[in-house]
Amino acid sequence: MRVSVDEAAPRETTVATAAAHTSRELAHPDRAEIRLENVLHALSDPMRLLIVRDLARTDDELACSAFELPVSKSTTTHHFRVLRESGVIVQVYRGTAKKSALRSDDLEELFPGLLEAVLAAAEAQAARD
């Protein structure tokens, strides 16, 4: 499932409705707000790159608990926040689970070929390691 922020978490138009959802909504940059330097920074960390590689292997949203990273829970949370705030992933609550998906359509529109090239390079590097 490749989604953009607008598809995953539509914005509410009324103040009352928005206030009711505020505690469960996560901040994401709109497509026009995604900056190349933020995306490159997010992708430069090995743990975040592992997350992105795992998300790229599926069309489904994945719960944060689906990722087995060799870091603490608080560090994992930080990595997801960096990816979300940079515009690399979208996160939404589905019941009690926080689900993540790549914003591949948004990234491809803004930076054609970037995500594909980074993922190919990461796979090649992993094969060498």
C-alpha positions, 0 to 999 in steps of 0.5 A: 500500500503506497500512500500519501499523507492526504490518503492516510490521514485526511484533515478534519475541517471542523474545530470540534472534530479536529480537537477530538482527533488531535491526541491520535493524529501524528504530524506529517509534512505536506508533499510541498513541505518535504525537503531533500536535505531532510529526506537525505538526513533521514536516510543517512542513518543505518537503523532508519535505512533498515526501517525503510528497506523493510517498508519497501519490501511490502505493500502493507502498512507495518506496525512499529512492533514488526521491526526488530532493531538492535536499539532501545524502544525509545531510540526506535521511536526517535528513528520513526519520528525522524522518518515521519517528520522528514516525509519519508514515511506516513504513520497512522493509528489503526486501533491501538497500533501505530502503522507505518508506510513509505511515502514512495509516491510523494518521494518519487514525485518530488525526487524522481529515482531517489528512493529507488537508487538509495534502496538499490545501493543499500541492498548492494551494500548489505550483500557486501557485508 
